[in-house]
C-alpha cells in the first residue's frame, strides 16, 4: 500500500460518452444484472466512451451477449480489437473483462476509449459496465492516509445554498451544497497524492468543469435520463498520482443547471518513520487500518490510515504454538474415534430399513455428489485474471466469467436486448477498493477455456440475434 483499485462506474461523469449511448435502459429485463444496476449500451458504429486517468493499470468490464460483436479499445493511441459476441443465441455473460492493460507509467496521464466496431451486416451492440483503475505509487512500504472532508470544507463563491429539500438522508453527514448559477465555483486546497469529489447527478443537472492546479479544465456531464432520477454520492471526479505537496482543485457550474457537491476524499502517501522497527510480511499481506478524527478548517473529517506492516516475530511464534496444539488435539480425537468404530460411512441398502439393513462402507458402494454450478454475484469479484479474447466475428471466447444467464422470451425488440427476467442484489459499497490489485504476471497470463453450462430448456422458440 498504497496500491489499490479505483472503480469508476459507467454512471460516473468521469466516463465521457458521445451522443449515441443509452443510460441503463430499463426496457432490458437484464439491466439488474449489471453492477449498481447501471450500464451504457450502443449500436452506433464508431460510438465511443472515453476515460482519462493516472494509474499503473486499467480494466474495462461489460457484457458479452448474442447481439454484440466486434469492438475496439484505444489507449494512448494504440488500438486493440476484440469480440463481444457471447458465442450462443441463448447465453448472456455479465461482468466480462473486455480489455486490460498493465505496466502504465503512473506519472503520465492516460486516455482510454471503447468503440463499437461491429462487422456484421446489421448493427450490433457493445456495452460498458464499469472501469477499474489501479492506482498508487507501487511501493508496498508506503502508507496511505485517506481523509474525508464534508462539503463545507470547500471555499464557495456566491450562488450556492445548502438546502437538501428533504433529501438530506441521502448525502454524507446529511449535508450538501448545490447551485444553479452559471460559473458558480467551489475550491479545495489540499496536500496529498489523490483526490475524489462526490456529489449527485440528476435530470436537472448539467455540465461542470474541474480544474486541478494549472491543468486545462476538464468538462464533465452530470445529467441523467428522466427514468433514472437522482444518483446520490456519485463519483464526480478523481485524480491520482499527484506529486507530493499542496494542490488546488476547483469545480464550477458551466451553465444554469444544477450542480451538487457532497464530500471530498484526499489520499496522502508517506513513508513510515525510519525510527520505528517492525518486521513486515510479504507485500501481499493484508493491511491494517485505524480510524481517527482529523481536524479541518471547516468541520474537519474522518481519517483512515492504511499500513503494509506484517505481524511481529512474537505473533508468528504464538501462531506456531497454537497450530501445534490444534494438531495434537485433532490427532487424539480421531484416534479415539477410530477405536470406537465411528470412522466409517454407514448407511442402509434400500429396502432393508425394517431389518436393520446391511451395513456398507463407502468402498463397498461408492457414490459421488455432483456439486451445483455456482454463480457468483456480479458485485463480488476482482480482476486478478483478466481474460484474453479472440478477434474476428464470433471468435471463440476464452474469458472467465462470474455470471452466465440464458435469454428468455421477453425483451425489448427495438433495442435488440431480448432477455430473461432476473434480479441482482444491491451491491456492496465500493466493492473493488479493498481487493488486491492485479499484478502484471496475472494480467498477461492466458486464461484457460471454461465450458459454459447450457441454460435450462425454454418452452417457446428461443430468441435470436436481431436481424
N, C-alpha and C positions, 0 to 999 in steps of 0.2 A: 504494500500500500504506500503511495496511492496508485493503484492500477485498478480501475473499476469501469463498469458499464453504465452508459447513459442511454436510456430508452427514449426515443422520440416517436411518439405515436403519430399515425397518419393524420390525426385531427389537430396536431400542433401547427401553429403558424410557421414554425421553422421549416416545414415542408412546403415548398413553393410549387403550386400547380399552374399549368396553363388552363385555358377555359374549357377543355374537353373532358374533365374528370368529374365524377359524381361522388358526393359525400354520403357514404353509408346508406345506400338505397334500401329502405325498409320494405320494398316490394320483393326483395330477395329473402325467402324464408331462412336462408343460411347466414344472414347478417349477424346473428347472435354468436356464431362460432369464431368470429374474429376477435382479436384482443381488444378489450374495452368496448366491444360491440361496435367498432368503427372500422371502416375500410374505404379505400378510394379505387373504383374501377374505371376503365376507359376502353372503348372500342375504336377510338380515333387513331388512325395510323400516324405515328410521329408524335403523339401526345407525350409530354414529359413531366416528371415530378423531380424537383431538384432540392438537395440539401447541401448547405455549406457548413464546414465544421473543421475543428482541430482535433486530432486524435491519432492513435497508432494503428487502429483497425476500424473497419466499417462492415456491417452486415445488414442486408435488406431481406425482409420477410414478407411473404404474401401467400397467395393460394395458387394451387395448380388444379385446373378444372377442365371439364370436357370442352368448354367453349373458349379456352385460352390457347395461345400459340406463341410464336417467337417474340422475344423482347430483347432489348439491348440495354446495357449498363455502361455508361461512360464516366470514368473517374480521372480527373486531371488530364483529360484529352485522350486517354486510352479507352477503346471500346471493346466490350465483350458481348457476344450474343448467346442466348440460351433459349430453351423451350419451356413454356408454361403449361403445355397440354398434360392432362393427368394420366393419359395412357389408356383410358377407357371412357365410354359414354356414360357409365353409371358410377363413376368414382369422383369424389371431390376431396382434395387434400389441402388441409389448412396448416398454418404455421410452417410452411416450407421455406427453406433458405433459397432465395432467388439469386443472391450474389454475396460474395465475401472477399475482402481484401485486407491483408495484414502487412506489417512492415512499413507503415507510413511514417513520414517524418512529422513528429509532434510539434516541431517549431514552425511548420508551414500550414497555411490554410488550404483545405481541400474542398473540391466540389464534385458531387456525385449526382448523376441523373439517370432515372429509369424511364425508358421509352417503349412504346408499343411499336413493334416491327413485324406484325403478323405476315405470314407468307401464303395464307390461304386465299381462295378466290372471293370469299365473303369476309366481312370484318370479324375479328376475334378479339378477345379481351386480354388485358393484363391488369392486375390489381396490386395495391400496396397496403400492407397491414401496419408495419412499424419498422423503424430503423434503430439499430444498436451501434453506438459509438464507443470504442474502448479508449478511455482517457487516462490521464495521469502521467507521471514522469518516468514510469518504468522501474523505479528504484524501490525495492522491497523494504528497505530500511527507512524510507521516508514516512513521516506521519502526516495525516490529513486531519485538519480541524474544520468541520463544517458548521457554520454559524447561520442560523435562521433569523432574519430580520423581518418584522411585521411591516405592513405597508407604510406606517407612519415614520419609518426610518429615512425615507427619501425627502429631498427638498423639492417642493412643488411650486409651480408657477400659479398665477391666478387661473380660475376657471375649473377647479376641482371641488368635489363635495364628497362627503363620507357617509351618505345615506344609502343603506343597502336595500331599502324598500321591502323590509320584512324577510329578506333572504340571507340574513347575517349568519345563520347556522351553516351555510354552505361555504363560508370563507374562513381562512385561517384566523384563529383568535376572534372570529366573528366580526372582523373589521375589513374595510376595503376603501380605496379611493377610486373615483370614477370621474370622467369628463366627457362632454360632447362639444368642447370648444376647440376650434381649429388651432393647431400649433401649441396647445397646452402641453407642458412637459414636466417630467419628474427626473431628478438626477440623484445618483448614489455614488459617493466616493468610498472606495474600499481598498483594503490591502489584502491581496490574495491571488490565487492562480487560476480560479474559475468562478463563474457566477451564473446563477439561474434566476430567471424572473418568471413569476407565476401570476396569472390573472384569469379573467373569464373571457370566453368567446361566445358570440350570440348573433342572432339575425340582424340586430340593430347596431352591431359593431362593424368596424371597417379597417382601413389601412392605418398602420402606425409605423414609425421609424425608430431604429435603435442605433445609437452611435456609441462606439467604445473607443475611448481615448481620441486619437487623431484619425481613426479609420473613417472611410466613407460610410454614411448612414445606410443601414440595411432596411429595405421596405418590406414589411410583412403584412399579412391579411388576417384579421380576427373575425371574419364573417362566417356564419354557419347557415345552412338552409333553414327554412321555416319549420320543417318537420323535425328538426334536431332540437331546437331551443337553445338553452344556455348550457355551456360546458364550464363547470367551475374548476378552479385550481388547475388550469391548463398551463402547460409549459409554453410560455410566450417566446422566450429567448434563452439561449445557453451559449456560453463561450468558455473554452478551456485552453490549457497550455499557455496561460499568460505568464509573463516574466514576473519575477519577484518585485515587489514594490507596490506603489499606490496606483490605482486606476480609477477612471471616471466613466460611468455608463449613463446615458441619457435616453429616455424613451419619450416619444412625442406623438400626439394625435395628428394625423395627416389631414383629415377633413373634419366635418361636423358630425360624424357618427360617434358612437360611444367607445371608450377605452377604459377597461378596469385593471387595477393593479391590486394584488393580494399580498404577496410576500417576496422576499429576496433570500437566496441561499448563496453564501460566499464560502469557497473552499480555500484554505490556506495550507500550503505544504511546507514542511520544515524537517530538518534532520534532527534526530534525537540528541539529547545532551550527552556529549562525549564523556562527562564525568561520571555518568551512571553506568554501571556494569551489569549487563544481562547476557544470558546465553540464549540465543534465538534458535528456533527450529527452522526448517526449510521455508522458502518464501511462499509455499503453497499452504502453510498452516493458517488456520482461521485467525482473524484479527480480534482483538479485544476492543471494547468500546465503553466509554463512560460519558454520561451526560451531566453538564453543569450549566448554570446560568451565566451568560456573558453580558456585561453592561453595554448599553448602547446610548447614543446621544438622544435618541427619540424613542425610548421604550425598550431598548435592548433586544435580546433574542436568546434563543437556546443554542448551545454549542455542543457538538459531538466530536470527541477525539477518537481517531482510529489509529491503532498501533499494530506493527507486524511482529512484536516481540513474542517469542515462544515460551514454553514452560522452563522453569529453572531446574537445575540438577536435582534438587530435593524432591520436586514433583515427580520427576522421572523415576527416582528410586522408590518413592512411595507407590507409584503405579505398578512397578515390577513386583513389589511385595504383595499388593492386593491381588494381582493376577495369579501369583503362585498359590495364595490361599484359596482362591476360587477353583483353581485346577485341582488342588488336593481334595477339596470338598466334593467336586464332581466325581473324582475317582472313587472315593469312599461310597458315594451314593449309588453309582452304577454297579459297584462290586456287591453291595448289599442287595440291590435289586435283582441282580442275576442269580444270586443264591436263592432268592425266593421264587425264581422261575417266572419273573414278570418281564423279561426282556424279549418275549415272543409276541408276534402279532397273532391274535386268536380271533377267529370268527367261525360261524357255523355254516355247514353246507346247506344250501336252500332246501327246505322241505323237512329238515331233521330237527327243527327247533323244539318240538314237543318231546323228543327223545334225548335231548341234551346235545345231539349232533356230534359229528366228527370234528375234532379239533385239528385245524390245519395251521401250518406255518406259512409264511409268505413264500418260501421256496417251493412248497407243495403246489400252490395255486397262485402264481404271481399275478399281480394286477398293476395297472398304471392309470393315473388320472391325468387326462389332458388339461393343462391349465387353460382358463378362459383367456381369450385375447384381451390385453389390457389397452385401453385407450386413455392416454394421459390427458389431463386438462390442457387446453391451449394456453393457459396462463401459467403453467409450471414447466418452464423449460429454460435452457441456456444454450447458446451457440457454441458448445465445446467442439462439435464435429460438423462444421459446415459442409454442405453437400457438394457433389460435383454434378454437372448437368451435361447431357448430350445435346449438341447443337443440331439444328435442322428440324424440319416439320415432324412433329410427333416422334421425336427421338426417344429412345429408351431412357427411363429415369433411374438414377442410382442414388437418390437422396434418401435421407432418413426423415421420418415424419412422426408427429405425435398425434395427429388426428386424421383418420380416413373415414369419410362418410359417403354413403351411396345416395344417388339422387332419387327423388320420389316423383309423384305425379302432379304436384302443384308447382307453380312458379310464375315468373314474370316473362311472358313471351316476348315483350318488346325489348327487354334488356338482354334476353338470352340466358338469364340465370334461372334454370329450371331445377329446383332442388327440393329436398325433403324438409319437413318441419323439424327444427332442432332448437335446443335451448342450452346455452352455456352459462355456468355460474359467473357471478360478478368476479372480476379479477382482484387479486391482491394489489395493494398499492405498491407501485414501483417494483415489479416482480423481478427485475433483472439486475438491479444495482448491487446487491449483496452476493450474487452468484460469481464464482471465479471467472475472470475474463478469459477468453480463448487465447491459447498460445499459438505461435507460428506453426509448429510442427503439426498440431491437431488441425489447424485450419487448412493446411495444404495437403493433408493426407487424403487419399482416395477412399471414400467410404464404400463398403460392400453393398451389393444389391440386396434388397429386402423384399420378400414375396408379400404381395398385398392380399389380404383375405377378401374373397368376393362378398359383396353385400347380400343381405337376405333377398329371396325372390320377391318380385313386385307383381301384384296381380294384374295391373294394367300394362299396356305396352310401355316399355321403358322409353324415357325421353332421349332425344338425340341432339347432336350439335345443331346450332342454329344454321339454317340454310337460306 
